[in-house]
Amino acid sequence: MDAGLAGVLGALAGSVSAAGVAFIGGWYTREVAQIGARSEHLKQRWDTREARYKNFLLILESAEAQLEKIAGLLLSQQSISVELEAFIDQVKPIETARIEVMLAAPTDLHEPAQLATDIVVFVRERLEDHKTALTLMSNSPFPVGAVEVRRLGERLVHAWDQLKLAKSAFEARVVLDLQDFGLRR
């Protein structure tokens, strides 16, 4: 074989092997970048979901604590005007928080989130009605009766029990969702 042909064949073999190594290196680099991007995307989605769950749970915890206090005050025939205002203000964002949870969460979290929201909204509406009745009756010769106040207190105790159960169901599903997050996506 002539030296020129051997040089050309050697250069060809070297360039083919260099091209193969470059192709494999590029493919590997691209795969590593994709895995990193997927991992970062999952982490960002997990963080967003966790923040939405925490916000919703903070509202529920606040509602639960205030509701317990209000029910106790009503049952002991004490004024709830300060607590009533605090409760109404603290639970105003619950519907927005529920929508955010539903947008981020899998469907198995929708039902307990909706149930907890419905309970809080029901209580808020009853307390707003009570506030209106107190306002109207303050100028009336007939004050709101002790029986009505006690009944409201009993209803709120029942709502408080339901809220605790709904919140527990939501929390349990949240824990499972966040533990399984990367495995299901």
N, C-alpha and C positions, 0 to 999 in steps of 0.2 A: 504494500500500500504506500502510496506516495505521501510525503510529509504534509503537503497542503491539504489533501483529503482528510488525513488524520486530524489535522488542526481544526478543519471545518466540522467534522463529526464530533470532536471533543467540545468545541464551542456550542454546537447544537445540543449535545447531551447536557452540558452545564446550564444552558439557558432553559431547557425543558425542566430540569430539576429545580432551578431557581424559580421558574414560573409556578411549578407545583407547590413549592414551599411558600411562595407569596400567596397563592390561592388559599392554601390551608390556613396560613396565618391570618389572612383577611377574614375568612369564614369564622375562625375561632374568635377573633376580636369582635366581629359582629354579633355572634351568639352571646358572648359575655356581656356586651353592651345591652342587648335585648333583655337578658336575664336581670341585669341591674335596673333597667328602666321598668320592667314589670314589677320587680320588688319594690321600687320606690313608689310606683303607682298604687300598689296594694297597701303600702304603709300609709300613704296619704288618704286613701279611701277609709282605711281602718281608723285613722286619727279623726277624720271628719265624722264618721259614724259614732265613735266613742264620745266625741264632744256633744253631738246631738242627743245621745242617750243621757249623758250627764245633765244637760240642761233640762230635759224633760223630767228626770228623776228629782232634780233639785226643786222644781215646781211642785211635784207630787209630795215630796217630803215636807215642804213648807205648808202645803194645803193640809196635809195630814196632822201636823202639829197644831196649826191654827184651828182646825176643825175640832180636835180633841178639847182644846181650851174653850172654844165657843160653846160646844155641847155641855161641858161641865158648868159653865157660867149660866146657861139657860136653865139647866136642871136645878140649879141652886137659886134661881130667880134673881140673878144679878144682871147688871147692864152689860151689854156686849158691843156698845157703839164703837169703841176704839178697835176691838178685835174684828168687828164686822168690816170696817173700812180697810183694815190691814189685809184681811182675807181676800176681799174683792180686788184690791190692788195687786196682790201677789199672784193671783191666779189668772189675771187677764191674759198673759201671753201663752196660756196652756194650749190653746187651739193651734196657734202658730207652731209651737214646739212639737205638737203631735204631727202636724203636716210634715215638718222637717224629718221627724223620725220615720214616718211612712215613706218618704221619698228615699231615704237612705237604707232602710231596713228591709229584710226579706219579709214575705207576706205572713209568716207565722208570728211576727211581732205586731202586726196591725190590730188584731183583735184585742189583746190586753191593753194596748195603748188607747184604742178607742173606748174601751170600757172605763178605764181610769179617767179619761177626759170627760166622758158622759157623766160620771159621778161628780166630778169637781164642778162641771157646768151646772148640773142639777142643784148642787148645794149653793153655788153662787147665785143662781136665780131665786132660790128660796130665801136666801139672806137679803137679796135686793128687794124682794117682796116684803120681807119683814121690816126692812129699813123704811120702805115707802109707807107701810102701815103705821109704823111708829111716828113718822113725820105727820101723817094725816091725823092720827089719834092724839097727838100732843096738844092740839087745839080743841079737842073734843071732850065733852064731859064724861065720855065712856072710854077709859083707858083699855089698852090691850090686856086681856084677862090672863091670869096665871095658868089656866088650863091650856090656852092656846100656846103660851110660851113653853110650857112643859112638853106639849105634843111636838112642837118644833124641835126642842132639845132631844126628845126620844128619836125623832126621825133622823136628826143629825148624828146621833150615836150609831144608828143602823147604817147610815151612809159612811160613817167613819170606818166601821167594820168592813164594809164592802170595798172601800178605798184601800184599806190595808191589804186585802186579798188580791185586788187587781194590781196593786203596786208590786206585791210579791211575785205574782205570775209574770209581770213584765220584767222584773229584775232577773228572774230565773232564765227567761228566754234571752235576755240581753247577754248574760254571762255565757250561755251556750253559743250564741251567735258570734261573740267576740273571740271565743276560744276556737271555733271552727272556721273563722273568717278566711284564712289563707287556704284552707283545705277545700273549700267549696267553690272558690272563684277561679 
